[in-house]
Amino acid sequence: MGKFILSVDQSTQGTKALLFDDKGSLLCRTDKPHRQIINDKGWVEHDLNEIYANTLQVVKDLVSKAGIDKGEIVALGISNQRETSACWSKQTGEPLYNDIVWQCSRGAAICEGLEKQGYSETVYRKTGIKLSPYFPAAKLAWIFQNVAGVSERSKAGEIAAGTIDSWLVWKLTNGERHQTDYSNASRTQLFNINSLEWDEDLLKIFGLDKRCMAEVTDSDGDFGMTDFEGWLDRKIPICGVLGDSHGALFGQGCLNTGMIKATYGTGSSIMMNTGENPVFSDAGIVTSLAWKIGGKVNYVLEGNINYTGAVITWLKDDVKLIASPGETESLARAAKRNDHTYLVPAFSGLGAPYWDSHASACIVGMTRSTGKNEIVKAALDCIVYQITDIVEAMRSSSGITISGLRVDGGPTRNKYLMQFQSDMLNIPVRVPDAEELSGIGAAYCAGISAGLYGDDVFKNLKRTLYVPDMAGSERKNLYDGWKNAVTKSR
């Protein structure tokens, strides 16, 4: 009999199920997208019941596609889109509102009000995170203030709130467990990363009730048992839960101080392991927990970007300059070398290191000869520039020498993009032979917790290396142009 680890990666655009053998090799993957619910205010939501139904379906599809005996699955790991916020009834298990997606800035007015009341420093000191509508605290506060009955019912202990991992754990365990892990908790802006607990002062500031919050569990801990609503003949443990970026950091093997990775997804998370002690920064990046694994907490510096892969989606779906993402590489290479068009993708404000929710997207530096190729190139380049902003902030804040960048996500297939990233950072960039690093990290975490894997599991990834090949003067001129373009958006 074989032994397999199952991983579910619930991301912004859809849900993936991944199957790994007893050596940690990825055998099979299935995907299912879900709707992006966007109104005329630019608010972004998902249907929680659709996400859960898709989770069940991709797992069933995976096992059918792989042709394995489902009785040989020994454990489940979960990775998830982190700051997306959910609220549901403990009595019925039904959502009380659509989840509010991390991209949605509807909590801006709440954050502005708290800033005027002088709470910004308190929030930052306790959480390592600057006050921002990006994080769940303001999103949940918006639900409590605007959805009828939620605030009142919370006082009776009837409401469960949290991130998508806690929603999936609740549903998969049939309401037996309301849990989250340390990585997800640290991103809510409600968790004290120094004392490692939900912070009563922060909950009060945002008008939330501690009884709504999930139990915080080690990332490799016990999250209950599931049989996927009777589909399995016996229940298996959920024993690895990580926010998607933390899962990618773990899957990339960035276990030591100074190791750094960038995930190229709908948005991007750039994350550096700073070890067992937090490093605080005033350069627009945040301090969070990497995880609590093996009983030990690791911290990270992190910067988040709202639009990276989503810029490519914008090119395809909104302005219709491309029919598929695969076209972008050849178009960028065909662009005029002397064109200096910049795209600043502040469609819902700017994330790290600027944290300006009022910034507007703009295209800067066009000439009469600027065309399709040049705009596509500018869209790819803006991904690189945004990541460069954050890595430079990490260098200056930590004083740690960064010797290389490990990357993951669909856009890393683009050779133009990866070479330009290496050139702008002036360090090697390493691209693994697998894209699914978030799900891989959750699977490795669960497999190690279940006793199936050892530390040698991290050796499974093979990597393509990109090294810098740009003159320092050209690098500086290009990056100065980017900085100038950003000022035009603010």
C-alpha positions in Angstrom: 0.0 0.0 0.0 1.2 3.5 -0.8 0.9 6.5 1.4 -0.1 9.9 0.1 -0.4 13.5 1.4 -3.3 15.7 0.2 -2.9 19.4 0.0 -5.6 22.0 -0.7 -4.4 25.5 -1.8 -7.4 27.9 -1.6 -6.3 31.0 -3.5 -7.8 34.2 -4.8 -8.7 32.9 -8.2 -9.6 29.3 -7.4 -8.9 26.2 -5.4 -6.3 23.6 -6.1 -5.9 20.0 -4.8 -2.4 18.5 -4.9 -1.3 14.9 -4.3 2.1 13.9 -3.0 3.7 10.5 -2.6 5.6 9.2 0.4 8.8 10.9 -0.8 7.2 14.3 -1.1 7.0 14.3 -4.9 4.0 16.1 -6.5 2.0 13.5 -8.5 -1.1 15.2 -9.6 -3.1 18.5 -9.5 -6.7 19.6 -10.1 -8.1 23.1 -10.2 -11.5 24.8 -10.0 -12.0 28.6 -10.3 -14.6 30.6 -8.4 -16.4 33.8 -9.2 -14.9 37.2 -8.6 -17.7 39.3 -7.3 -16.9 43.0 -8.0 -19.4 45.8 -7.7 -19.3 49.4 -9.2 -17.4 50.6 -6.1 -14.6 48.2 -6.8 -15.4 46.1 -3.8 -14.2 42.5 -4.2 -16.0 39.5 -2.7 -16.2 35.7 -3.0 -19.0 33.2 -2.2 -17.9 31.2 0.8 -20.2 28.3 0.0 -18.9 28.2 -3.5 -15.3 28.0 -2.2 -16.2 25.1 0.1 -18.1 23.2 -2.6 -15.1 23.6 -4.9 -12.8 22.4 -2.2 -14.8 19.1 -1.9 -14.9 18.8 -5.7 -11.3 19.3 -6.5 -10.3 16.7 -3.9 -12.6 14.2 -5.5 -11.4 15.1 -9.0 -7.8 14.7 -7.9 -8.2 11.2 -6.6 -10.1 10.2 -9.7 -7.5 11.7 -12.0 -4.6 10.2 -10.0 -6.2 6.7 -9.9 -5.2 6.0 -6.4 -7.0 4.3 -3.6 -8.4 7.1 -1.5 -7.9 5.0 1.6 -4.1 5.5 1.2 -4.3 9.3 1.9 -2.9 9.8 5.4 -3.1 13.5 6.1 -4.3 16.9 4.8 -2.5 20.2 4.6 -4.2 23.6 3.8 -2.8 26.8 2.4 -5.0 29.8 1.9 -5.4 33.3 0.6 -4.7 35.1 3.9 -6.3 38.4 4.5 -9.6 37.5 2.9 -12.1 37.7 5.7 -15.1 35.6 6.5 -18.0 35.6 9.0 -20.5 32.9 9.6 -23.0 31.5 12.1 -21.8 29.0 14.6 -25.3 27.6 14.8 -26.0 26.9 11.2 -22.5 27.1 9.6 -23.9 29.4 7.0 -22.0 32.6 5.9 -23.5 35.9 7.1 -21.9 37.7 4.2 -19.7 37.0 1.2 -16.0 36.9 2.2 -14.2 40.2 1.7 -11.2 39.6 -0.5 -7.8 41.0 0.5 -7.8 43.2 -2.5 -10.8 45.1 -1.3 -10.2 48.5 0.4 -13.7 49.2 1.7 -12.3 49.4 5.2 -10.3 52.6 4.4 -12.7 54.9 6.2 -12.5 52.7 9.3 -8.7 52.9 9.3 -8.7 56.6 8.6 -11.0 57.1 11.6 -8.8 55.1 13.9 -5.7 56.9 12.6 -7.4 60.3 13.5 -8.0 58.9 17.0 -4.3 58.2 17.4 -4.3 54.4 17.3 -1.8 53.9 14.5 1.2 53.4 16.7 -0.6 51.1 19.0 -1.6 48.8 16.1 1.9 48.8 14.7 3.6 48.1 18.0 1.4 45.2 18.8 1.1 43.6 15.3 4.1 44.7 13.3 1.6 45.9 10.7 0.7 49.4 9.7 -2.9 50.3 10.0 -4.5 49.5 6.7 -7.7 48.3 5.1 -5.7 45.5 3.5 -5.9 43.4 6.7 -8.8 41.5 8.1 -9.3 43.8 11.2 -10.9 46.6 9.2 -12.7 44.1 6.9 -14.3 42.3 9.8 -15.1 45.7 11.5 -16.9 46.7 8.3 -19.0 43.5 8.4 -19.9 44.1 12.1 -20.9 47.7 11.3 -22.8 47.1 8.1 -24.4 43.6 8.2 -27.6 43.5 10.2 -27.4 41.5 13.4 -23.8 40.5 13.3 -22.6 42.7 16.1 -25.5 41.9 18.4 -25.2 38.1 17.7 -21.5 38.2 18.4 -22.2 39.3 22.0 -24.1 36.1 22.5 -21.2 34.1 21.1 -23.1 33.0 18.0 -20.6 34.4 15.4 -17.4 32.9 14.0 -15.0 35.1 12.2 -11.7 34.6 10.6 -9.6 33.9 7.5 -10.3 31.3 4.8 -8.3 28.6 6.6 -10.6 28.8 9.6 -13.7 28.6 7.4 -12.4 25.5 5.7 -11.3 23.8 9.0 -14.8 24.6 10.4 -16.6 23.1 7.4 -14.3 20.1 6.9 -14.6 19.1 10.6 -18.4 19.7 10.5 -18.2 22.6 12.9 -16.1 20.8 15.5 -13.1 23.0 15.2 -12.8 26.8 14.9 -9.0 27.2 14.5 -6.4 29.1 12.6 -2.6 28.9 12.7 0.0 31.4 13.8 0.9 32.5 10.3 -2.7 33.5 9.4 -3.4 35.0 12.9 -0.4 37.3 12.6 -1.9 38.8 9.4 -5.3 39.8 10.9 -4.0 43.0 12.6 -5.7 41.6 15.8 -3.0 39.3 17.0 -0.2 40.4 19.3 3.0 39.0 17.7 5.0 39.7 20.9 2.7 38.0 23.4 1.4 35.5 20.8 -2.3 35.9 21.5 -5.4 37.8 20.4 -5.1 41.3 21.7 -8.0 42.6 23.8 -7.1 46.2 23.1 -7.0 45.7 19.4 -10.3 43.8 19.3 -11.9 46.7 21.3 -10.4 49.3 18.9 -12.0 47.6 15.9 -15.3 46.8 17.7 -14.8 43.0 17.6 -15.5 40.3 20.2 -12.8 37.8 21.2 -15.4 35.0 21.3 -15.7 35.3 17.5 -12.0 34.5 16.9 -10.5 31.1 16.2 -8.2 29.2 18.5 -4.7 29.8 17.4 -2.8 26.4 16.8 0.7 25.6 15.8 1.0 25.4 12.0 1.9 21.7 12.3 -0.6 21.1 15.0 -3.9 19.3 15.4 -6.7 20.9 13.4 -9.2 18.0 13.7 -10.2 15.2 11.4 -12.1 15.2 8.1 -13.7 12.6 5.8 -14.8 15.3 3.3 -18.5 14.8 4.3 -18.3 11.1 4.2 -16.5 10.7 1.0 -13.5 9.0 2.7 -14.1 5.7 4.4 -12.2 6.9 7.4 -11.2 10.4 8.7 -7.7 11.8 8.2 -6.0 14.5 10.3 -5.7 18.1 9.2 -2.2 18.7 10.5 -0.6 21.4 8.4 -2.1 24.9 7.9 -0.2 27.9 6.6 -1.2 31.1 4.9 -0.2 30.9 1.2 2.9 33.1 1.3 4.1 31.3 4.5 3.4 28.0 2.8 5.6 29.1 -0.1 8.4 30.2 2.2 8.3 26.8 3.9 8.0 24.9 0.6 11.0 26.8 -0.8 13.0 25.7 2.2 13.6 29.2 3.4 14.1 27.9 7.0 17.1 30.0 8.0 17.6 33.7 8.7 18.1 35.9 5.7 16.5 33.5 3.2 13.9 35.3 1.0 11.2 34.3 -1.5 8.7 36.1 -3.8 5.4 34.6 -4.8 4.0 35.9 -8.1 0.3 35.3 -7.9 -2.7 37.6 -8.4 -0.8 39.8 -6.0 2.7 39.2 -4.6 4.2 38.5 -1.2 7.9 39.0 -0.7 9.0 37.4 2.6 12.3 37.1 4.4 12.9 34.8 7.3 14.4 36.8 10.2 14.7 34.0 12.7 13.3 33.7 16.2 13.3 37.4 16.9 11.2 40.1 15.2 12.8 42.8 13.1 10.7 46.0 12.9 10.9 48.4 10.0 9.9 51.9 9.2 10.5 51.4 5.5 6.9 50.4 4.6 7.3 46.7 5.1 5.7 44.7 7.9 6.7 42.2 10.6 4.7 39.0 10.9 5.1 35.4 12.1 6.4 32.9 9.5 4.9 30.0 11.5 5.1 28.1 14.7 6.5 24.7 13.8 8.2 22.2 16.0 7.1 24.4 18.9 9.2 27.3 17.7 8.1 30.6 16.3 9.9 32.2 13.3 9.4 35.8 12.3 9.5 37.4 8.8 9.7 40.8 7.2 7.1 41.0 4.4 5.9 43.3 1.7 2.7 42.8 -0.2 1.7 44.0 -3.6 -1.9 44.2 -4.8 -1.4 43.8 -8.5 1.3 41.6 -10.0 -0.2 38.6 -11.9 -3.5 40.6 -11.9 -1.8 43.1 -14.2 -1.5 40.4 -16.8 -5.2 39.5 -16.2 -6.0 43.2 -16.8 -4.1 43.1 -20.1 -6.1 40.1 -21.2 -9.6 40.7 -19.8 -10.0 44.4 -19.5 -8.0 46.1 -22.2 -7.7 43.0 -24.4 -4.2 43.6 -25.5 -3.4 39.8 -25.2 -5.4 36.6 -25.7 -3.3 34.7 -23.1 -0.5 35.4 -20.6 1.9 33.3 -22.7 2.0 36.1 -25.3 3.6 38.6 -23.0 7.1 37.4 -23.2 7.5 37.7 -27.0 5.7 41.0 -27.0 7.9 42.4 -24.3 11.0 41.3 -26.2 9.7 43.0 -29.4 9.2 46.3 -27.6 11.4 49.3 -28.7 14.4 49.4 -26.4 14.4 53.2 -26.2 10.8 53.4 -25.1 10.5 54.4 -21.4 6.8 53.8 -20.7 6.0 52.9 -17.1 2.7 51.4 -15.8 1.9 52.0 -12.1 -0.9 49.4 -11.3 -2.5 51.2 -8.4 -5.9 50.0 -9.3 -6.9 49.6 -5.7 -4.2 51.8 -4.2 -0.5 50.9 -3.6 0.6 48.3 -1.1 4.1 48.0 0.3 6.2 50.0 0.7 4.0 53.0 0.0 0.7 51.9 1.7 -1.3 54.5 -0.2 -4.9 53.4 -0.6 -5.8 56.6 -2.5 -3.1 56.2 -5.3 -4.5 55.8 -8.8 -3.2 53.6 -11.6 -1.4 55.5 -14.4 0.7 55.1 -17.5 3.7 57.5 -17.6 6.2 58.3 -20.3 4.3 57.3 -23.5 5.3 58.8 -26.8 3.7 58.7 -30.2 5.6 55.6 -31.0 4.4 53.7 -27.9 2.3 50.8 -28.9 1.0 47.4 -27.8 4.4 45.9 -27.3 5.6 48.7 -25.1 2.5 48.7 -22.9 2.7 45.0 -22.4 6.4 45.3 -21.6 5.6 48.1 -19.1 3.0 45.8 -17.5 5.6 43.1 -17.0 8.2 45.5 -15.8 6.0 47.0 -13.1 5.9 43.6 -11.5 9.7 43.6 -11.2 9.9 47.2 -10.0 7.3 46.6 -7.2 9.2 43.5 -6.0 12.5 45.5 -6.2 11.0 48.2 -4.0 10.3 45.7 -1.3 13.6 43.7 -1.4 15.5 47.0 -1.2 13.4 48.0 1.9 14.3 44.6 3.5 18.0 45.1 2.8 18.0 48.5 4.5 15.7 47.6 7.4 17.4 44.3 8.4 21.0 44.9 7.6 21.1 41.4 6.3 22.9 40.6 3.1 20.5 39.0 0.6 22.4 36.6 -1.6 19.6 35.4 -3.8 15.8 35.3 -4.4 13.7 32.2 -4.6 10.5 32.7 -6.6 7.3 30.8 -7.4 4.0 31.3 -9.1 2.7 31.1 -12.7 4.4 34.3 -14.0 7.9 32.8 -13.2 7.6 30.8 -16.4 8.2 34.1 -18.2 11.9 34.1 -19.0 11.9 37.8 -19.8 10.3 38.6 -16.4 12.8 36.5 -14.4 15.9 37.9 -16.2 14.7 41.4 -15.6 14.0 40.6 -12.0 17.6 39.4 -11.6 18.9 42.4 -13.4 17.0 44.9 -11.3 17.9 43.3 -7.9 21.5 42.5 -9.1 21.3 39.1 -7.4 20.6 35.5 -8.7 17.0 34.5 -9.0 16.1 30.8 -8.6 12.9 29.4 -10.2 11.8 25.9 -9.1 10.5 23.3 -11.4 7.1 23.4 -9.7 4.7 26.3 -9.4 2.6 25.2 -6.5 4.8 26.3 -3.7 2.0 27.3 -1.3 0.4 23.9 -1.6 3.8 22.2 -1.5 4.6 24.0 1.8 1.3 22.9 3.4 1.8 19.4 2.2 5.4 19.2 3.5 4.2 20.7 6.8 1.4 18.1 7.1 3.7 15.2 6.0 6.4 16.1 8.5 3.7 16.5 11.2 2.2 13.1 10.3 5.7 11.4 10.4 5.8 10.6 6.7 8.5 13.1 5.7 11.9 14.2 7.1 13.9 17.3 6.4 15.3 15.8 3.2 11.9 16.4 1.6 13.0 20.0 0.7 15.6 18.6 -1.7 12.9 17.6 -4.1 12.8 20.9 -6.0 15.0 21.5 -9.0 15.7 25.1 -9.9 16.6 27.2 -13.0 19.1 30.0 -12.2 19.0 33.5 -13.6 22.0 35.8 -13.0 22.3 39.6 -13.4 23.3 40.8 -16.9 22.8 44.6 -16.8 25.1 47.5 -16.4 24.8 49.4 -13.1 24.1 52.7 -14.9 21.2 51.2 -16.9 19.8 49.6 -13.8 19.8 53.0 -11.9 18.3 54.9 -14.8 15.4 52.4 -15.2 14.7 52.3 -11.5 14.8 56.1 -11.1 12.2 56.3 -13.9 10.0 53.9 -11.9 10.3 56.0 -8.8 9.3 59.1 -10.7 6.3 57.3 -12.2 5.1 56.2 -8.8 5.0 59.9 -7.7 2.6 60.6 -10.5 0.1 58.1 -9.1 -0.1 59.6 -5.7 
